């Protein structure tokens, strides 16, 4: 039984519009991830936007709870129900039906469609909700309806705003399976499992705490798909269901061992984290050191750590992706379409972490032996700073041992490390003006954008705002914001920078500095120095930067097509920016492009330009646009009708709301200025077209002329080769001089170990140590050198009982210094060169005593 499909078809038959799962990255600065089915309808519930014509909706929403306030990560693997990624089935009413129908629909689906036995079902309502209680008595015996307080059965969006009582449906998993003291209705045990939550959104809570009835109460429900699948399949743990079991079985084959009672937790963590990381990657989230990318990295490293515990020492996550696609790829096509890219990114990140995990685990185990109750904050920080172990990964490893980290010390060290990437999520945007924009929307409605066809337009000023977005009657000799009834100014979005220009009237003008969108209002920032704007004034709006911006934006589309031709279809856009002077395009690719690839892409784009491909803009139904091959941006939410921009028929077809040239010949020429890495698996191309391209070429020719003058030759290649040969000869002369002045190195054998402790007058100490380690099977070496009134010390150890870090810590204080390092290599510095011989003798004695 496909429960997901059954659910959506059921509510479709009840008049609900089936809405696609919104992206995991929501258009909401207060949330890190989409964490509930109602997130995409939040603005409807709060009244920020009007309800759709069909006031009934249903969805199966992908959710992530692994960062910010909503975080289930630490519980995954330890419970039967917690997941980082899960699917929430929901049905919603925007002021249409209420409790009577919501309860009837839920009961019909649970008892008829799912065929769950009534004797296994229980219901809860809020203590004050007699209405819901009475409705439920039509379907279930009153003795099976429990009343609970605000903690369990009252929902609110925040301290103020929409709220209301809840009603939940529970499934009894049997006393024979769960019979602890908490296995009761209202307890924390697993016997009574909540499967459906119905929120009756019927009040508005004021700042004073007063509950005011809403004129149009609404419904928000949620049913956890993973839980219901487990119940229908007769298993007591989500991880034993068909959603996870095939992944665990595939992992057992990779590890070449069956999961046991001791190791099953690790197998479950990996299965869960595979789902989360794969979907996050498929939707354009990438590995990084802060925000969502950091959460993605943290989830994967937790999975790798559990893989390490079951004996895996090489990348393994990518080998499980095909199994996941087999389970979920039919419904979530982006998973199937991007499976190769997902495998590639997982493998690259795994390889990075596996390079350091051995050393990190060694340090962790060493400190664990010395820990009784509190794990060292210094070591936890070193694991984070040096070996890439997130703090919660260390805490997770300690959780198995019942130990905690010295958090105060860790936080102190973290605060002192100013260059360390911030691990905490910081929301973006300013919600303080939300009420002001809502008021503007209610008063004036959304203003009309006419900039696709006009760069000048006669408009009326609907409203004026000061710099703090407070409405004013006039703007005079100050900077503020203007709301026009119809505006030709494009607001920053989709990677395209907002328009600039002027507001002209009576021979005067106010400069338009930027244009942005706030809660669907297109506002332009203006400087009224020397003039005055008034509400209801009729003006001429003039855009001045559009043509060059359009050239760069259209070139961005051509660039994406060329990249796919050269690098393959797995290349996907990961961000872009274009204005009147440049374009920047970020894309998924695991390594730097070669010069040949860069040149080929540049040639392809210029070919598209010189061919004079016509640009066509269409508004199409979403499915037709997809079937036409239009490229969508990862993470974007599209409506039922989308704007599609194409060049040359099928040369380039993309979903896009920006402005473009009518023909590619208008772009002029295209030059790639730079290709670079942005983060793991993300490359960036910066390029120029149009007037900026002309300026760029003039600058390059000027530089070439200067170089010709400097090398005194018009033949640049031969001139540069001549200089390189001269530099090579000089380097060889320097190397010969240095090699002749290096002091002789004293060696002696202690048992079967070569011991080298010497003072070196000249030479590269690190290179000498590396060379001797490469040439010797068992070696303990410590070298000292006086240089610029300071002492340099380098120590190395290979296949001996001496740890270089400990050795150097003992010797460095003699010359007034300090240092340390790894067991196989360490460095230190000192200030007292008069003690260098004393340090040498002490170093030799240390070696004799410790070998």
KEDO-587321 format. One line per field, with one value per residue (C-alpha): x, y, z. Coordinates in nm, 3 decimals. Layout:
BEGIN
xx: X	...
yy: Y	...
zz: Z	...
This chain:
BEGIN
xx: 0.000	0.140	0.021	0.158	-0.039	-0.348	-0.352	-0.318	-0.581	-0.821	-0.807	-0.815	-1.148	-1.261	-1.195	-0.841	-0.575	-0.268	0.033	0.392	0.642	0.811	1.194	1.380	1.515	1.209	1.161	1.144	1.434	1.310	1.358	1.670	1.475	1.117	1.015	0.640	0.380	0.219	0.536	0.450	0.103	0.225	0.161	-0.194	-0.263	-0.117	-0.310	0.000	-0.129	-0.488	-0.613	-0.620	-0.944	-0.956	-0.939	-0.855	-0.507	-0.319	0.050	0.323	0.598	0.965	1.085	1.422	1.474	1.849	1.941	1.826	1.541	1.391	1.662	1.611	1.965	2.095	1.802	1.843	1.968	1.860	1.481	1.239	1.078	1.322	1.459	1.655	1.442	1.083	0.765	0.460	0.122	-0.118	-0.457	-0.536	-0.841	-0.799	-1.122	-1.329	-1.422	-1.345	-1.359	-1.658	-1.514	-1.150	-1.234	-1.459	-1.188	-0.921	-1.137	-1.246	-0.891	-0.754	-1.031	-1.136	-0.838	-0.574	-0.806	-0.662	-0.876	-1.092	-1.009	-0.645	-0.725	-0.736	-0.805	-0.697	-0.853	-0.779	-0.935	-1.151	-1.254	-1.601	-1.688	-1.417	-1.497	-1.863	-1.776	-1.540	-1.813	-1.984	-1.694	-1.533	-1.642	-1.603	-1.391	-1.124	-1.115	-0.864	-0.845	-0.504	-0.382	-0.186	0.142	0.002	-0.303	-0.267	-0.076	0.054	0.273	0.449	0.387	0.126	-0.080	-0.284	-0.331	-0.581	-0.649	-0.531	-0.679	-0.455	-0.511	-0.301	-0.240	-0.201	0.102	0.010	0.075	0.257	0.521	0.541	0.448	0.666	0.536	0.528	0.340	0.005	-0.195	-0.014	0.304	0.644	0.648	0.615	0.298	0.060	0.196	0.066	-0.005	-0.218	-0.239	-0.531	-0.475	-0.791	-0.666	-0.948	-0.793	-0.571	-0.351	-0.278	0.033	-0.172	-0.246	-0.610	-0.760	-0.980	-1.188	-1.081	-1.355	-1.248	-1.099	-0.868	-0.734	-0.371	-0.308	-0.009	0.038	0.387	0.434	0.722	0.515	0.210	0.418	0.571	0.225	0.083	0.382	0.346	0.688	0.755	1.043	1.044	1.388	1.248	1.003	1.046	1.144	1.476	1.530	1.666	1.927	2.036	2.059	2.268	2.496	2.539	2.670	2.914	3.037	3.034	2.873	2.522	2.393	2.387	2.212	2.530	2.577	2.222	2.214	2.498	2.327	2.009	2.194	2.358	2.027	1.859	2.147	2.172	1.817	1.882	2.216	2.093	1.782	1.970	2.229	1.959	1.806	2.126	2.250	2.626	2.888	3.028	3.120	2.813	2.437	2.266	2.590	2.739	2.436	2.472	2.841	2.760	2.499	2.736	3.026	2.801	2.715	3.084	3.170	2.909	3.047	3.389	3.242	3.125	3.464	3.431	3.750	3.665	3.379	3.058	2.759	2.753	2.718	2.380	2.228	2.087	1.900	1.750	1.651	1.475	1.268	1.184	1.296	0.961	0.785	1.081	1.222	1.498	1.655	1.675	1.779	2.066	2.180	2.522	2.583	2.479	2.719	3.001	2.952	2.915	3.235	3.437	3.325	3.378	3.733	3.809	3.688	3.842	4.182	4.158	3.923	4.195	4.406	4.098	3.968	4.314	4.319	3.961	4.037	4.354	4.167	3.873	4.104	4.186	3.824	3.613	3.317	3.399	3.577	3.844	3.717	4.066	4.068	3.710	3.817	4.127	3.910	3.693	3.968	4.229	4.038	3.702	3.497	3.189	3.127	2.801	2.984	3.218	2.917	2.744	3.045	3.050	2.677	2.740	2.974	2.748	3.000	2.983	3.223	3.361	3.145	3.262	3.623	3.524	3.318	3.604	3.847	3.589	3.534	3.909	3.936	3.812	3.884	3.678	3.365	3.051	2.861	2.541	2.265	2.187	1.864	1.864	1.627	1.453	1.117	1.070	0.896	0.664	0.365	0.439	0.452	0.136	-0.038	0.087	-0.041	-0.383	-0.402	-0.261	-0.229	0.064	0.197	0.231	0.568	0.568	0.945	0.941	0.816	0.899	1.208	1.019	0.666	0.423	0.334	0.161	0.325	0.104	0.318	0.644	0.852	1.147	1.469	1.307	1.012	0.767	0.505	0.532	0.341	0.650	1.019	1.234	1.616	1.642	1.676	1.368	1.154	0.882	0.592	0.465	0.130	0.304	0.681	0.935	1.207	1.304	1.350	1.656	1.572	1.677	2.039	1.962	2.053	1.770	1.729	1.857	1.741	1.544	1.203	1.143	0.884	0.862	1.218	1.353	1.455	1.520	1.781	1.673	1.957	1.824	1.505	1.403	1.102	0.950	0.655	0.558	0.585	0.824	0.996	1.264	1.512	1.538	1.759	1.548	1.836	1.738	1.382	1.058	0.829	0.469	0.204	-0.033	0.217	0.233	0.591	0.798	0.996	1.314	1.543	1.904	2.097	1.863	2.031	2.371	2.208	1.995	2.306	2.478	2.165	2.108	2.478	2.433	2.170	2.397	2.683	2.481	2.397	2.763	2.879	2.636	2.766	3.130	3.114	2.799	2.434	2.519	2.629	2.363	2.332	2.423	2.375	2.425	2.456	2.448	2.443	2.544	2.918	2.965	2.813	2.892	2.773	2.818	2.773	2.820	3.142	3.396	3.723	3.881	3.813	4.108	4.220	4.091	3.745	3.735	3.828	3.570	3.293	3.395	3.398	3.056	2.895	3.046	2.920	2.567	2.603	2.730	2.457	2.198	1.957	1.615	1.497	1.143	0.954	0.648	0.419	0.338	0.173	0.441	0.416	0.428	0.738	0.907	0.819	0.968	1.300	1.315	1.587	1.465	1.678	1.743	1.534	1.298	0.924	0.723	0.355	0.114	0.211	0.579	0.778	1.010	1.296	1.451	1.715	1.740	1.451	1.621	1.976	1.884	1.550	1.512	1.253	1.327	1.157	1.438	1.492	1.674	1.792	1.567	1.850	2.182	2.366	2.279	2.518	2.823	3.105	3.173	3.498	3.561	3.762	3.807	3.728	3.763	3.640	3.372	3.337	3.352	3.204	3.113	3.296	3.247	3.285	3.308	3.262	3.189	2.988	2.885	3.047	3.229	3.382	3.512	3.665	3.818	3.991	4.130	4.279	4.434	4.593	4.731	4.888	5.044	5.198	5.345	5.491	5.650	5.813	5.937	6.094	6.215	6.072	5.764	5.780	5.628	5.667	6.039	6.097	5.922	6.107	6.435	6.343	6.238	6.569	6.758	6.554	6.616	6.991	6.993	6.795	7.046	7.334	7.165	7.096	7.462	7.584	7.344	7.431	7.800	7.735	7.506	7.673	7.762	7.488	7.583	7.414	7.419	7.232	7.037	6.933	6.788	6.687	6.889	6.908	7.002	7.042	7.239	7.279	7.252	7.406	7.226	6.958	6.585	6.530	6.189	6.321	6.617	6.382	6.146	6.433	6.585	6.245	6.191	6.536	6.526	6.307	6.333	6.435	6.427	6.557	6.575	6.752	6.832	6.929	7.020	6.865	6.811	6.869	6.614	6.630	6.434	6.370	6.223	6.166	6.050	5.981	5.923	5.840	5.980	5.842	5.935	5.656	5.796	5.546	5.643	6.014	6.002	5.789	6.067	6.350	6.200	6.186	6.568	6.605	6.318	6.050	5.761	5.588	5.446	5.282	5.194	5.359	5.546	5.637	5.667	5.820	5.915	6.091	6.304	6.467	6.796	7.057	7.324	7.151	7.141	7.421	7.262	6.936	7.114	7.266	6.930	6.759	7.009	6.971	6.589	6.619	6.844	6.605	6.288	6.395
yy: 0.000	0.340	0.539	0.868	0.834	0.702	1.003	1.265	1.094	1.073	1.445	1.529	1.345	1.576	1.886	1.962	2.097	1.871	2.095	1.984	1.958	2.297	2.321	2.226	2.583	2.801	3.163	3.246	3.411	3.268	2.906	2.712	2.437	2.356	2.170	2.119	2.085	2.419	2.625	2.696	2.813	3.028	3.362	3.251	3.154	3.482	3.689	3.830	3.704	3.621	3.264	3.092	3.045	2.682	2.714	2.345	2.198	1.875	1.789	1.544	1.773	1.682	1.820	1.849	1.890	1.902	2.261	2.576	2.553	2.244	1.982	1.605	1.513	1.403	1.162	0.982	0.629	0.623	0.622	0.442	0.757	1.048	1.137	1.424	1.408	1.291	1.323	1.499	1.431	1.719	1.863	2.232	2.455	2.831	2.953	2.681	2.370	2.337	2.079	1.876	1.798	1.778	1.509	1.323	1.318	1.199	0.923	0.801	0.783	0.608	0.351	0.296	0.370	0.251	-0.008	0.047	-0.134	0.104	-0.083	0.023	0.394	0.668	1.039	1.345	1.694	2.011	2.029	2.325	2.192	2.049	2.102	1.866	1.617	1.601	1.557	1.269	1.086	1.024	0.801	0.657	0.565	0.865	0.648	0.649	1.030	1.191	1.561	1.727	2.081	2.343	2.150	1.859	1.994	2.362	2.500	2.849	3.001	3.222	3.434	3.626	3.551	3.256	2.968	2.710	2.373	2.043	1.699	1.396	1.036	0.769	0.406	0.146	-0.073	-0.325	-0.388	-0.706	-0.492	-0.193	-0.222	0.029	0.293	0.558	0.337	0.505	0.775	1.098	0.916	0.927	0.558	0.408	0.204	0.485	0.632	0.967	0.935	1.240	1.592	1.820	2.188	2.396	2.747	2.950	3.232	3.537	3.580	3.947	4.083	4.082	3.711	3.759	3.500	3.666	3.433	3.444	3.539	3.251	2.967	2.729	2.373	2.255	1.881	1.655	1.277	1.127	0.898	0.699	0.614	0.505	0.285	0.111	0.051	-0.087	-0.320	-0.445	-0.331	-0.142	0.067	0.296	0.166	-0.186	-0.069	-0.074	0.293	0.210	-0.167	-0.193	0.074	-0.110	-0.438	-0.272	-0.129	-0.476	-0.597	-0.307	-0.360	-0.736	-0.788	-0.813	-0.552	-0.674	-0.539	-0.345	-0.201	-0.158	0.205	0.293	0.126	0.322	0.653	0.596	0.502	0.813	1.047	0.910	1.034	1.378	1.441	1.311	1.528	1.835	1.792	1.731	2.067	2.265	2.276	2.227	2.137	2.435	2.583	2.782	2.782	2.510	2.393	2.335	2.131	1.919	1.862	1.782	1.520	1.349	1.346	1.191	0.917	0.866	0.839	0.562	0.396	0.407	0.231	-0.063	-0.096	0.114	0.302	0.424	0.631	0.428	0.665	0.707	0.328	0.350	0.623	0.387	0.197	0.523	0.623	0.289	0.365	0.735	0.833	0.771	1.038	1.276	1.289	1.536	1.253	1.031	1.310	1.420	1.082	1.097	1.446	1.333	1.038	1.263	1.520	1.257	1.083	1.406	1.507	1.157	1.149	1.481	1.359	1.013	1.180	1.323	1.087	0.835	1.099	1.254	0.922	0.846	1.177	1.121	0.768	0.882	1.156	0.925	0.695	0.989	1.105	1.016	1.254	1.561	1.540	1.806	2.123	2.180	1.841	1.888	2.219	2.064	1.790	2.065	2.306	2.061	1.748	1.888	1.711	1.926	1.964	1.772	1.482	1.465	1.494	1.218	0.988	1.067	1.007	0.634	0.654	0.870	1.158	1.531	1.791	2.086	2.327	2.643	2.581	2.487	2.807	3.015	2.875	2.916	3.281	3.343	3.186	3.483	3.323	3.015	2.974	3.034	2.712	2.873	2.953	3.319	3.409	3.680	3.962	4.207	4.096	4.416	4.590	4.302	4.484	4.800	4.609	4.420	4.753	4.884	4.571	4.611	4.980	4.969	4.607	4.475	4.728	4.632	4.568	4.696	4.677	4.383	4.615	4.963	5.138	5.467	5.491	5.753	5.643	5.764	5.762	5.548	5.576	5.719	5.564	5.694	5.492	5.294	5.203	5.423	5.582	5.961	6.212	6.369	6.299	6.613	6.637	6.286	5.920	5.703	5.456	5.508	5.278	5.340	5.213	5.076	5.056	4.985	4.930	4.561	4.452	4.248	3.878	3.566	3.676	4.001	4.326	4.574	4.871	5.222	5.539	5.853	5.985	6.288	6.566	6.938	6.950	6.800	6.448	6.223	5.952	5.588	5.415	5.058	4.857	4.572	4.361	4.348	4.115	4.132	4.513	4.653	4.951	5.184	5.360	5.728	6.026	6.343	6.581	6.917	6.814	6.688	6.392	6.378	6.111	6.085	6.279	6.178	6.129	5.979	5.669	5.623	5.316	5.391	5.064	4.808	4.736	4.634	4.434	4.245	4.161	4.007	3.819	3.668	3.573	3.387	3.166	3.097	3.020	2.754	2.584	2.592	2.447	2.156	2.090	2.088	1.945	1.731	1.751	1.699	2.065	2.267	2.630	2.701	3.077	3.376	3.752	3.997	4.374	4.630	4.562	4.187	3.845	3.574	3.217	2.946	2.585	2.233	2.069	1.870	2.019	2.317	2.352	2.308	2.591	2.389	2.358	2.730	2.822	2.582	2.729	3.084	2.992	2.826	3.130	3.365	3.134	3.157	3.536	3.573	3.342	3.604	3.371	3.520	3.545	3.427	3.483	3.269	3.213	2.843	2.594	2.440	2.087	2.207	2.414	2.111	1.892	2.154	2.103	2.433	2.436	2.516	2.661	2.429	2.525	2.763	2.742	2.781	2.853	2.679	2.921	3.004	3.248	3.071	3.243	3.067	3.149	2.979	2.743	2.478	2.619	2.768	2.725	2.836	2.934	3.303	3.619	3.853	4.091	3.988	4.096	4.027	3.871	3.724	3.948	4.240	4.096	4.185	3.963	3.740	3.697	3.475	3.683	3.420	3.058	2.970	2.752	2.882	2.581	2.203	2.097	2.451	2.646	3.007	3.179	3.557	3.713	4.038	4.127	4.436	4.765	4.591	4.342	4.627	4.793	4.461	4.402	4.757	4.697	4.366	4.525	4.805	4.550	4.362	4.684	4.750	4.399	4.441	4.758	4.593	4.288	4.499	4.265	4.256	3.875	3.813	3.435	3.431	3.720	3.540	3.213	3.402	3.547	3.205	3.052	3.329	3.274	2.898	2.952	3.190	2.939	2.666	2.893	2.966	2.596	2.508	2.770	2.649	2.282	2.360	2.541	2.283	2.149	1.780	1.574	1.345	1.005	0.715	0.389	0.305	-0.058	-0.071	0.298	0.571	0.877	1.217	1.518	1.805	2.179	2.286	2.615	2.647	2.459	2.380	2.183	2.051	1.925	1.754	1.579	1.470	1.345	1.141	0.993	0.886	0.723	0.551	0.270	0.363	0.718	0.969	1.309	1.653	1.945	2.291	2.606	2.959	3.212	3.588	3.574	3.293	2.917	2.691	2.329	2.053	1.695	1.382	1.020	0.715	0.371	0.453	0.487	0.857	1.106	1.410	1.644	1.529	1.540	1.898	2.010	1.889	2.062	2.395	2.553	2.525	2.788	2.997	2.874	2.639	2.435	2.096	1.891	1.542	1.221	1.195	1.560	1.871	2.220	2.481	2.813	2.975	3.309	3.213	3.104	3.080	2.761	2.583	2.337	2.263	2.189	1.956	1.750	1.735	1.620	1.338	1.224	1.230	1.002	0.756	0.745	0.696	0.447
zz: 0.000	-0.102	0.200	0.065	-0.258	-0.076	0.155	-0.119	-0.338	-0.040	0.031	-0.339	-0.348	-0.066	-0.276	-0.162	-0.399	-0.395	-0.325	-0.392	-0.110	-0.068	-0.062	0.256	0.265	0.337	0.239	0.609	0.799	1.129	1.019	0.928	0.750	0.659	0.973	0.933	0.662	0.744	0.678	0.314	0.422	0.712	0.539	0.458	0.819	0.950	0.694	0.525	0.190	0.090	0.084	-0.257	-0.446	-0.331	0.046	0.090	0.043	0.109	0.086	0.170	0.298	0.338	0.672	0.844	1.216	1.263	1.339	1.514	1.766	1.601	1.638	1.668	1.565	1.903	1.948	1.614	1.670	2.033	1.982	1.753	1.611	1.579	1.235	1.088	0.771	0.768	0.562	0.705	0.550	0.603	0.512	0.555	0.557	0.513	0.670	0.502	0.705	1.076	1.354	1.236	0.891	1.004	1.259	1.014	0.745	0.988	1.129	0.785	0.656	0.965	1.002	0.639	0.416	0.663	0.819	1.167	1.428	1.634	1.955	1.909	1.876	2.139	2.108	2.307	2.320	2.512	2.858	2.751	2.409	2.472	2.105	1.985	2.262	2.159	1.790	1.872	2.068	1.732	1.634	1.947	2.299	2.539	2.768	2.497	2.471	2.708	2.804	2.845	2.911	2.718	2.721	2.521	2.341	2.261	1.961	1.890	1.620	1.876	2.184	1.984	1.674	1.555	1.801	1.913	2.078	1.932	1.902	1.855	1.747	1.921	1.830	2.105	2.022	2.291	2.656	2.559	2.387	2.621	2.989	3.172	3.416	3.138	2.892	2.949	2.772	2.853	2.952	2.784	2.690	2.342	2.390	2.284	1.963	1.833	1.461	1.376	1.515	1.428	1.510	1.540	1.464	1.616	1.824	1.791	2.100	2.185	2.359	2.681	2.643	2.552	2.315	2.051	1.829	1.463	1.213	0.987	1.193	1.005	1.013	1.014	1.048	1.036	1.016	1.028	0.729	0.881	1.190	0.993	0.759	1.064	1.213	0.888	0.850	1.208	1.335	1.657	1.531	1.225	1.131	1.090	0.823	0.444	0.459	0.626	0.629	0.270	0.348	0.662	0.469	0.197	0.468	0.621	0.284	0.257	0.613	0.561	0.900	1.038	1.280	1.642	1.950	2.028	1.679	1.546	1.664	1.430	1.134	1.207	1.236	0.896	0.732	0.869	0.786	0.431	0.369	0.515	0.343	0.007	0.001	0.125	-0.151	-0.412	-0.321	-0.353	0.008	0.016	0.276	0.466	0.801	0.903	0.876	0.673	0.503	0.849	0.958	0.644	0.722	1.085	0.985	0.742	0.989	1.250	0.998	0.916	1.284	1.323	1.010	1.175	1.480	1.266	1.101	0.784	0.691	0.339	0.191	0.199	0.199	-0.179	-0.219	-0.042	-0.262	-0.525	-0.252	-0.126	-0.480	-0.515	-0.205	-0.257	-0.608	-0.777	-0.569	-0.532	-0.884	-0.788	-0.588	-0.895	-1.133	-0.909	-0.779	-0.950	-0.815	-0.464	-0.478	-0.596	-0.319	-0.046	-0.155	-0.167	0.182	0.323	0.184	0.355	0.693	0.675	0.635	0.987	1.170	1.267	1.441	1.599	1.730	1.869	2.059	2.179	2.305	2.479	2.668	2.739	2.938	3.168	3.206	3.506	3.483	3.269	2.933	2.878	2.708	2.565	2.395	2.269	2.117	1.962	1.810	1.662	1.559	1.430	1.329	1.223	1.492	1.570	1.943	1.923	1.756	2.056	2.287	2.092	2.135	2.508	2.541	2.497	2.800	3.017	3.015	2.942	2.799	2.995	2.796	2.976	2.876	2.521	2.486	2.625	2.367	2.091	2.182	2.168	1.825	1.622	1.290	1.368	1.159	1.361	1.418	1.541	1.292	1.247	1.075	0.812	0.750	0.974	1.103	1.307	1.015	0.931	1.077	0.875	0.547	0.634	0.693	0.358	0.182	0.342	0.244	-0.109	-0.219	-0.425	-0.676	-1.041	-1.212	-1.572	-1.628	-1.867	-2.140	-2.007	-1.875	-1.831	-1.695	-1.568	-1.217	-0.905	-0.561	-0.337	-0.024	0.108	0.385	0.585	0.624	0.908	0.685	0.874	0.647	0.597	0.385	0.227	0.166	0.147	0.153	0.292	0.196	0.209	0.014	-0.246	-0.333	-0.687	-0.812	-1.125	-1.135	-1.410	-1.148	-1.113	-0.750	-0.660	-0.700	-0.888	-0.885	-1.072	-0.899	-0.853	-1.087	-1.025	-1.199	-1.123	-1.020	-1.249	-1.213	-1.292	-1.423	-1.099	-1.003	-0.707	-0.752	-0.722	-0.535	-0.530	-0.566	-0.336	-0.254	0.096	0.156	-0.215	-0.222	-0.484	-0.314	-0.451	-0.224	-0.317	-0.234	-0.232	-0.165	-0.317	-0.393	-0.238	-0.307	-0.186	-0.155	-0.458	-0.674	-1.041	-1.160	-1.440	-1.330	-1.535	-1.529	-1.632	-1.588	-1.746	-2.079	-1.941	-1.659	-1.911	-2.116	-1.813	-1.705	-2.049	-2.067	-1.738	-1.903	-2.199	-1.961	-1.779	-2.110	-2.217	-1.884	-1.918	-2.269	-2.156	-1.801	-1.818	-1.715	-1.346	-1.337	-1.154	-1.060	-0.697	-0.704	-0.931	-0.939	-1.225	-1.251	-1.512	-1.482	-1.427	-1.376	-1.125	-1.164	-0.899	-1.003	-0.874	-0.990	-0.784	-0.914	-1.084	-1.454	-1.687	-1.914	-2.208	-2.049	-1.965	-2.320	-2.463	-2.246	-2.341	-2.711	-2.687	-2.522	-2.782	-3.054	-2.910	-2.906	-3.263	-3.396	-3.295	-3.115	-3.053	-2.693	-2.619	-2.293	-2.216	-1.921	-1.908	-1.673	-1.451	-1.590	-1.952	-1.871	-1.715	-2.011	-2.240	-2.061	-1.870	-1.604	-1.252	-0.975	-0.677	-0.375	-0.558	-0.503	-0.825	-0.872	-1.109	-1.390	-1.446	-1.660	-1.904	-2.089	-2.387	-2.648	-2.986	-2.916	-2.704	-2.674	-2.337	-2.156	-1.794	-1.538	-1.477	-1.356	-1.461	-1.753	-2.070	-2.416	-2.714	-2.916	-2.802	-3.052	-2.822	-2.561	-2.766	-2.642	-2.341	-2.146	-1.843	-1.596	-1.325	-1.236	-0.867	-0.583	-0.345	-0.115	-0.132	-0.466	-0.575	-0.846	-0.951	-1.287	-1.308	-1.650	-1.831	-2.142	-2.333	-2.229	-1.942	-2.187	-2.403	-2.095	-1.984	-2.319	-2.323	-1.975	-2.084	-2.392	-2.175	-1.937	-2.228	-2.354	-2.007	-1.991	-2.333	-2.209	-1.887	-2.054	-2.345	-2.604	-2.825	-2.818	-2.474	-2.473	-2.549	-2.307	-2.020	-2.095	-2.075	-1.733	-1.603	-1.707	-1.529	-1.211	-1.228	-1.258	-0.960	-0.747	-0.831	-0.730	-0.395	-0.335	-0.406	-0.161	0.110	0.064	0.115	0.444	0.612	0.925	0.945	1.109	1.398	1.402	1.645	1.686	2.001	1.972	1.619	1.604	1.434	1.662	1.521	1.755	1.598	1.574	1.208	1.101	0.766	0.577	0.590	0.913	0.810	0.479	0.646	0.890	0.610	0.392	0.676	0.770	0.411	0.399	0.741	0.875	1.247	1.332	1.619	1.505	1.668	1.501	1.639	1.454	1.565	1.329	1.374	1.753	1.786	1.813	1.579	1.680	1.462	1.581	1.405	1.496	1.280	1.419	1.767	2.117	2.127	2.054	1.876	2.044	2.395	2.309	2.190	2.486	2.718	2.525	2.413	2.765	2.792	2.517	2.657	2.422	2.373	2.105	2.023	1.754	1.640	1.765	1.433	1.377	1.594	1.591	1.851	1.888	2.157	2.242	2.416	2.160	2.436	2.563	2.228	2.315	2.655	2.472	2.228	2.515	2.695	2.376	2.329	2.692	2.652	2.350	2.536	2.834	2.629	2.363
